[in-house]
Structures are given as structure tokens and as C-alpha cells.
């Protein structure tokens, strides 16, 4: 599976959009981009995934660049409860290879 | 359905003892996964079942570790002769027809 690179930490003001970047320059054509988050002391929570088209659900939007070498997870109106570690994963097989993720802190 | 459940939530054991953890996946999910997570790191894949068949094992899964899913429903993860380095959160996840995995709350193991 391809490797991902994420900033270790980010801050966001409550009510503003949180844009979390992820680089995956070695992604191959059949690998999907997945995003999970982990709130302190809980198991990871699935957010969204995509292959090449942008995706949106009730939690977030996923923007994937045309060359698929990077993506951005967007939380449109961040709340304090969105404070968590966000993991970007590219995969084609059944096992998920988590990196260290981005620690997002939403501030009042 | 209340999601993936794991038992116990916390386990403290002395070095050299055996421990067993249980995972109950979401009903009708045929795939089940075990991960280990140490402080400050993301989860690391350990093993994967499709129904009762164990299809993949990480090299992290030493011979002291064994996982079973005898009837294709719940699964157990046993660690024999525990070591202090085994202290971690052990996470279970399940998935059905979709590829997204749903995680349980984890079992935190402390080896003293």
C-alpha cells in the first residue's frame, strides 16, 4: 500500500472549515483514499473514502486532486467535538496501514 | 445493533501470564480485524478473518499471539507469556459488503 504524509498537528477555530491535507504521491490506480478519525480513548471512526471523484457525506467532504497524488478532508463547520487525530490511508487490500495522523484541535 | 464490542475494556496482568480478549463484531459482518495501538502511534494491523478463516497475519503477530474465530462470529485474541512490550490498546474492527471498517472501543492491556 502507498505511504501517506500528513502534518502532525493543526488548529482550527470553532465554526470554521477544517481542511486537512494528505500527500500520497505513490498511490496506484486501484488504491482508494480513506479517512478515519480517533477521538481520545476511543476506537477509530470511519469518515469517508474515495477513488478519484470528490465525495461528500454527512460528516465531511473529500477532495482528491486530478493526479490523485494528494487529497484534502474538509470538515465544513468544525465543532469542539471534532478535536481528534485524523488518519489518511490509501489501500487496496483488507488491512489498513495507519500512519501517525494529524492531531486536529478545534478551539473556541 | 450497537456496533463492535470488546471485552474486557481494561486488563492488568503480570509478566508471564496469559491473557485472552474477546471481540463481537457487528452482526452479519463477515470480516473481522485485529489491530494493536501503542501510545502516540496509529493502529497496526495484526490479523484478518473472513468468516472463520484467518486469511492474513502480520509479522507483528509473534508465535505468542493466536487469534481464532471459530464460528465466524465472535473472535478471541490470546497472548501467551505476556511481556511488558505487549502493553498496548488492542482494537477489533469488522466490515461487511462495504470496505469501510468499524472499530470497537478497544481493550487496554497493561503488563506489569
Interface residues (C-beta under 8 A of the other chain):
Chain A: X32 X34 X42 X43 X44 X45 X46 X49 X85 X87 X93 X94 X95 X96 X97 X98 X99 X100 X101
Chain B: X4 X31 X33 X35 X40 X41 X42 X43 X44 X45 X48 X55 X56 X58 X91 X93 X99 X100 X101 X102 X103 X104 X105 X106
